[in-house]
């Protein structure tokens, strides 16, 4: 397991971020196995959408889906493949955790070398261009309320937190733990990605 340098200190723990951003009590937890799936990104997107539907504004749900897609995609490209996805619903938000086989807990989220290369002609962040430039995880860190990484038995877990008021339209179930088997911080961006780009995942794995 790699260690963080003085220039890149150890990331905050998930518990610290949950307290900092006031997510409140855990009200629901699901574990989803992403191994050996032909389209893990699509599977992960569907699970996040289903978990948040009726609980948050559509824009917040879209952000969570896009961030999840980027994290799972990054696990494919740099983390030896995704292992699992876990979804935690809190009183005032949600947490998405994606585990992979990578070992560098200080590498996520990376800061792009040239962020301006990700802007479109109107000065807005182009999601597809950011992904092509290798900056998809940086974009994810802008859309999420906070991100961090944790060591795991098999590698690492990338965690994205989203702070929002849970809608009262859907009853809150008692805390539970589900197992689903058989694969797809910094401040928020000043300019949100265009609707047409932000709502389209970079790949469909």
N, C-alpha and C positions, 0 to 999 in steps of 0.2 A: 504494500500500500504506500503510495507516495505521500510525502509530507509537504506542508505548505511552507513557503519561504517567508522571510521577513517582509518582502514586497507584497506577498499574497497571503495574508493571515488566514488561519482556519476559518471556514464559513460558520455562521451562526447555526445553532441547532434549530430543529423544527419547533420544539417546545418554546424556545425563546421567541421565535417569530410569531407563533400563535398568540402568545401573551402580548407581544408588542403591538400587534394589529387588532387585538380584541376580538378574536373569532368566537370566543365563548366556549360553551360546553359541546362535546362531541355528541351528536344525535344519531349518526348512522355511519357504518363502516363496511366497505365491500373490498374483497380481494379478487383480482382477475388474473388468471394465468395467460401469459402472452407467448409462451413457448410453443413451437411446432404449429403455429397458425400461418395460413397462407397470406392473410391480410391483417396483420396485427394492428396497423395504424387505423384502419377502418373499424376494427373491433373496438379499439380503445376510444375512438371518437364516439361511436354509438353508445358505449357505456357511460361516458361523461355526459352526453346529451340526455340520456335517460335518467341519470342521477340528479341532474340539475333542472330538468324540465318542470316548470311550475314553481320552482323555488327561487329563481332569480330573473332579472331582466334579460331579454333575448341577447342584448349586446354583451352582457357579462358571460352568458353561456357560450356565445361565439368565441369570446376571448379564451375561455377555458378550453374549448375544443381545439382551437388553433395552437395554443401552448402545448397541450397534450400531444398533438400531432407532431410538433417539432421535437419534443423530448423523445418520443418513441422513434422518430426518424433518426435523431442523433444517436440513439442507442444502437441502431443498425449500422450507421456509418463509422462510429468511433468507439462504441462500447461493447462490441462482440455480440450484439443482438439483445433485444429486450427479454427480460425474464418474467416480470410481473407488473401489474398496475394495481394500485390501491387508491380508493376514493373515500375520503373522509368528509362528511357533511357536519358543519358546526352551526351553532346558533346564528352566527354572523359571517358565514363564509364557507369555504371549502378548501381542501388540500388534495392535490394530485401527486402521487408518488410513482415514479417509474424506475424499476431496478434493472440493471444490466451487469455485464461482466467487466466493465471498465474499473480502473483502480485509482484514477486521478481525481480526488475529490475537490481539487482546487481549480480544475479546468472549466467548470461550468458556473455561471455563464461567461463565455469569453467576451472581451470587448473588441469590436471590429477595428481593424487597422484604419479603414477609411469609411466611416459611417455615411458620408455624403454620397458614396457610390450606390447606396440603397434607395435614394430618393428618385421619384419620378419627375416628370417635367413640371409638375405643379408644386414640387417641394414636399410631397407626402411620401411616407415610407411605402415602398412597393414590396409586398410580402414575397412575391415570386423572385424578384431581383435580390432581395436580402438572402433568401435561401440559396440561390445560385452563387452568391458571393461568399457563402459559408458563414453567414451572419444570422442564420435562423434562430439559434439559441439566444443570441443577443436580443433579437426582436422579441422572443418569448419572455425574456427578463423584463422588457418594457411593458408588456401587456399584463403580466402577472403582478399582483401586489408585492410579492417577494419570492425569491428563489434561494435555494441552498442545496447542498449535497451532504450525504451521510455515507459512512462506511457500511457495507453489508457483508454477510458471510461469503457471498459469491462475487462481490465486486463493490458497486456503489449504488446509491439510490439518489435520484434527482427529484427534488421536491419543489412544487410550485403552489403558492398560496394565493387565494383570491378572497378579498374582504368585500362582502356585500350583505345587505339585509335579506334574510331568508323570507320568502313570500309566505303569507299565511294561507294561500289558496290550497296548499297541499299539506295534509296532516303530517306531523313529525312522528316517525315511527320510534319505538323504543330502541335503544342502542342494541345493535346486533352485529354479527360477523358472518358474512357469506363467503363461500368459496366457489368461484366460477372457473370451470376448466374449458378445454378446447372450446392467433396473432391478431386495426386500420384502416437585494435590491436597490434597483434604481427607480426613479420616478417614472410614471407612465409617460409615453411620448407626447410631446407638445402637439404634434399633428397625428391623429389616428390614421392607420392605414385605410386606403379607399375601401368602401364596402365590398366591391366586386373582387378585390384582391384578398382582403383580410378573411373573407369567409371561404376561400378556396385553399385546401391543404396543398402542400407542395408536391406530394406524391400520394398514390393510393395503394399502399402496401397492405 
